[in-house]
Amino acid sequence: MKAYLERSMTYSEYTSLIDRLIAEGKSTGPKQSESLYKYSLLNRQRMRRIEKTTELGVSLKAALRDNARPMIWIVLTEGWCGDAAQSVPVIERIASESENIEARYVLRDENPELMDAFLTNGARSIPKLIALNASDLSVIGTWGPRPAAGQAYFEELRAAGVGKESLTEKMQRWYNQDKQRSIIEDFEGLLKTWGTACRAATA
């Protein structure tokens, strides 16, 4: 994990990279197309909106205060990914609320070995968060590529045979209606689990 951390980015560096590439008419990743560029442009607008509107709530803030385990969160992402645009700003907001959590970002397509170690149902789905114990970089747990409720809806749509374009549209509507509630609930539970593990280990 050390090698991946050495080439990882802060959130500011990640968003600056996306902005620079958009200015050049490009997206992150080795593959370039007009559609990926347009997705990146739209997603950056979504990210800015979510950065401004996300409220963590009392329960999640309490879970963050209770978590005594220093952690590093590595997040696999890409600027063109709609799911990442919806979740990554929230992940950064959560991490920035705690002095015990540092969030770092790496691009999926530049780190295939890491991505392939954390597949979702055999797919390179992003965003994917890997929570590491800061002291020894051991893996504590993972999250992603969607909030649990969103993933359940996604699987439901796929099982119903919904096409890719329609599926993407329906998922974006789900995110808009959810207003980050589900990801906040997910991390409240994860932090309690990881924090409990830390307290049990040091008791």
HELIX and SHEET records of a PDB file:
HELIX    1   1 LYS A    2  GLU A    6  1                                   5    
HELIX    2   2 TYR A   11  ALA A   23  1                                  13    
HELIX    3   3 GLU A   34  THR A   53  1                                  20    
HELIX    4   4 VAL A   58  ASP A   66  1                                   9    
HELIX    5   5 GLY A   82  SER A   96  1                                  15    
HELIX    6   6 ARG A  108  GLU A  110  5                                   3    
HELIX    7   7 PRO A  112  ASP A  116  1                                   5    
HELIX    8   8 ALA A  148  ALA A  159  1                                  12    
HELIX    9   9 LYS A  164  ASP A  178  1                                  15    
HELIX   10  10 ARG A  181  THR A  202  1                                  22    
SHEET    1   A 4 ILE A 101  LEU A 107  0                                        
SHEET    2   A 4 MET A  71  THR A  77  1                                        
SHEET    3   A 4 LYS A 128  ASN A 133 -1                                        
SHEET    4   A 4 VAL A 139  TRP A 143 -1                                        
END                                                                             
